[in-house]
Amino acid sequence: MKTARGSAPLATGPDSRSTRKNSSNRVGGTTSNVVAQLRRRIMEGDYAYEERLPAERNLAEEFGVSRGTIRSVLQILEQQHMVMRQVGSGTYVTHREVTNQQEISSVTSPLEMNEVRIAIEPQMVRLAITNASSRELDELLEALRQCEECGGDPEKFARADTAFHMALANCSRNKLMYWLYERISEVRRHSQWRTMKAKLLTPERIDFYNGQHRKLYQAIAARDTTRAVNLIKDHLYGVHDDLLETD
């Protein structure tokens, strides 16, 4: 079994209706809301198969509810065959969706994934400089701030880093480019990347990557194509070297 991941703010999904139907008892509004959010994260792969969920006290703090409510939520998710609770160990994800994407994720190494990023992200940057609105640049800046506020935590940084590059893909205003980057982000959730991440994302590297992100944002906001493309290339080739170092 794998260790617990850090927590991040969750968006409310539309699944609370289905959780009320599947529960053997009537579920209160707060409970159903938390069920929907955790279920959505599991379905979307934020918590992967066999991964341990955060401790009850951490979930309770995150959602602003009691531990009793969290226990009810986990009981409902267990009834839905989404998780399995093990006394003295924790709660583990049992939901597993086998898809073509999962198959490609299992055979794609972190180095191969980064090679694809090297191929597409410079063009993504060029399109962002040409097409991004001020609102989209504000969203990119907010994602950057999340990266910078992760406090050296590799799990928090990994999520924020994904959000930053997804915001960059959104700035391109190219729907296919955005879709392609979603697929890359899904590969980054695979166990191969999680194993590498633990070794790669030291506090020193996180600070260095954040410095590169800040310079990249500034170049994009200034519509400086040459500088921005050079910065993203330097960043990705540097990541490639770091992956070789930690392999």
C-alpha positions in Angstrom: 0.0 0.0 0.0 1.1 3.6 -0.7 1.4 6.4 1.8 -1.0 9.3 2.3 -1.0 12.3 0.0 -1.3 15.9 0.9 -4.7 17.6 0.7 -5.8 20.4 -1.6 -9.0 22.4 -1.9 -11.7 20.5 -3.7 -14.4 21.7 -6.0 -18.0 20.6 -5.4 -19.2 18.1 -8.0 -22.7 17.1 -9.1 -22.6 13.6 -7.6 -24.4 14.2 -4.3 -27.7 13.1 -5.8 -26.2 9.6 -6.6 -24.6 9.3 -3.2 -28.0 9.9 -1.6 -29.5 7.1 -3.7 -26.7 4.6 -3.0 -26.6 5.2 0.8 -28.6 2.9 3.0 -29.5 5.8 5.3 -30.6 9.4 4.5 -27.5 11.5 4.1 -27.3 15.1 5.4 -26.4 18.0 3.2 -22.9 18.4 4.6 -22.1 14.7 4.5 -23.4 14.3 0.9 -21.3 17.3 -0.1 -18.1 15.8 1.2 -19.0 12.4 -0.2 -19.4 14.0 -3.7 -16.1 15.8 -3.5 -14.0 12.8 -2.3 -15.7 10.6 -4.8 -15.0 13.0 -7.6 -11.3 13.1 -6.7 -11.1 9.3 -6.7 -12.9 9.1 -10.0 -10.6 11.7 -11.6 -7.5 9.9 -10.3 -6.3 12.5 -7.7 -6.3 9.5 -5.3 -5.1 6.5 -7.2 -5.9 2.8 -6.8 -4.5 1.4 -3.6 -3.5 4.9 -2.4 -4.2 5.8 1.3 -6.5 8.7 1.9 -5.4 11.4 4.4 -6.2 10.7 8.1 -9.7 11.4 9.4 -8.5 14.4 11.4 -6.9 15.9 8.3 -10.0 15.4 6.2 -12.1 16.9 9.0 -9.9 20.0 9.2 -9.9 20.4 5.4 -13.7 20.2 5.0 -14.5 22.0 8.3 -16.6 19.1 9.6 -16.4 16.7 12.5 -14.5 13.5 12.5 -17.8 11.7 13.0 -19.0 13.2 9.7 -15.8 12.0 7.9 -16.4 8.5 9.3 -19.9 8.6 7.8 -18.5 9.8 4.5 -15.9 6.9 4.4 -18.6 4.4 5.3 -20.7 5.6 2.4 -17.7 5.4 0.0 -16.9 1.9 1.3 -20.5 0.9 0.5 -20.0 2.2 -3.0 -16.8 0.1 -3.3 -14.7 3.2 -3.7 -12.5 2.7 -0.6 -11.6 0.0 1.9 -11.0 0.8 5.6 -8.3 -1.1 7.4 -8.2 -0.8 11.2 -4.9 0.6 12.4 -3.7 1.3 8.9 -6.1 3.7 7.2 -8.5 4.0 4.3 -7.4 2.9 0.8 -8.8 3.5 -2.6 -10.3 0.4 -4.2 -11.8 2.0 -7.2 -9.9 1.2 -10.4 -10.9 2.2 -13.8 -9.0 0.4 -16.5 -8.7 2.5 -19.6 -6.4 3.0 -22.6 -5.0 6.0 -20.8 -4.2 3.9 -17.8 -2.4 1.4 -20.0 -0.3 4.1 -21.7 0.5 5.6 -18.3 1.8 2.3 -17.0 4.3 2.0 -19.9 5.4 5.6 -20.1 8.5 6.5 -18.1 9.0 10.0 -16.5 11.7 10.6 -19.0 9.5 9.7 -22.0 6.8 12.0 -20.6 9.2 14.8 -20.3 10.4 14.3 -23.9 6.8 14.9 -25.0 6.7 18.0 -22.9 9.8 19.3 -24.6 8.2 18.7 -28.0 4.9 20.6 -27.3 5.4 23.2 -24.5 7.6 25.6 -26.5 4.7 25.9 -29.1 2.2 26.1 -26.2 4.2 29.1 -24.9 4.2 30.8 -28.3 0.4 30.4 -28.6 -0.1 31.7 -25.1 1.9 34.9 -25.9 -0.2 35.4 -29.0 -3.6 34.4 -27.7 -3.9 34.8 -23.9 -6.3 37.3 -22.5 -5.6 39.4 -19.3 -8.0 37.1 -17.4 -6.1 34.0 -18.5 -2.8 35.6 -17.5 -4.3 36.3 -14.1 -5.2 32.6 -13.8 -1.6 31.7 -14.7 -0.3 34.1 -12.1 -2.6 32.6 -9.4 -1.3 29.1 -10.3 2.2 30.4 -10.0 1.4 31.8 -6.5 0.2 28.3 -5.5 3.5 26.9 -6.6 5.4 29.4 -4.6 3.3 28.9 -1.5 3.7 25.1 -1.3 6.4 25.4 1.4 8.7 22.9 -0.1 6.1 20.1 0.1 6.6 17.8 -2.9 3.0 16.7 -3.1 1.6 20.2 -2.9 4.2 21.5 -5.4 3.4 18.6 -7.8 -0.3 19.5 -7.8 0.4 23.2 -8.1 3.0 22.6 -10.9 0.4 20.7 -12.8 -2.1 23.5 -12.3 0.4 26.0 -13.6 1.2 24.1 -16.8 -2.5 23.4 -17.3 -3.2 27.2 -17.0 -0.4 27.7 -19.5 -2.1 25.3 -21.9 -5.4 27.2 -21.3 -3.6 30.4 -22.3 -2.8 28.9 -25.7 -6.6 28.9 -26.5 -6.0 25.8 -28.5 -8.5 23.1 -27.5 -6.4 20.2 -28.8 -3.3 21.5 -27.1 -5.2 21.7 -23.8 -6.6 18.2 -24.3 -3.0 16.9 -25.0 -1.8 18.5 -21.9 -4.6 16.9 -19.9 -3.3 13.5 -21.1 0.2 14.4 -20.0 -1.1 15.4 -16.6 -2.8 12.0 -16.2 0.5 10.3 -16.9 2.0 12.3 -14.1 -0.4 10.8 -11.7 0.9 7.3 -12.4 2.9 5.4 -9.7 6.1 5.7 -11.8 5.9 9.4 -11.6 5.0 9.4 -7.9 8.0 7.2 -7.1 10.3 9.5 -9.0 8.7 12.6 -7.5 9.7 11.6 -4.0 13.4 11.7 -5.0 13.3 14.5 -7.5 11.3 17.3 -5.7 13.7 18.3 -2.9 13.0 21.7 -1.3 16.0 23.2 -3.2 14.8 22.0 -6.6 11.3 23.2 -5.8 12.7 26.7 -5.1 14.7 26.6 -8.3 11.7 25.5 -10.4 9.6 28.2 -8.9 12.2 30.8 -9.9 12.0 29.5 -13.5 8.2 29.6 -13.4 8.3 33.2 -12.2 10.6 34.3 -15.0 8.5 32.4 -17.5 5.3 34.1 -16.4 7.0 37.5 -16.6 8.2 36.8 -20.1 4.7 35.7 -21.2 3.0 38.7 -19.6 5.5 40.9 -21.4 4.7 39.1 -24.7 8.4 38.4 -25.1 8.3 35.3 -27.3 12.1 34.7 -27.7 12.8 34.9 -23.9 9.7 32.8 -22.9 10.5 30.0 -25.4 14.2 29.9 -24.2 13.0 29.8 -20.6 10.6 26.9 -21.1 13.3 25.0 -23.0 15.8 25.6 -20.3 13.3 24.5 -17.7 12.3 21.3 -19.5 15.8 20.2 -20.4 16.8 20.9 -16.8 14.0 18.7 -15.6 15.3 16.0 -18.1 18.8 16.2 -16.6 17.4 16.1 -13.0 15.3 13.0 -13.9 18.5 11.3 -15.3 20.3 12.2 -12.1 17.6 10.7 -9.8 16.8 7.7 -11.9 
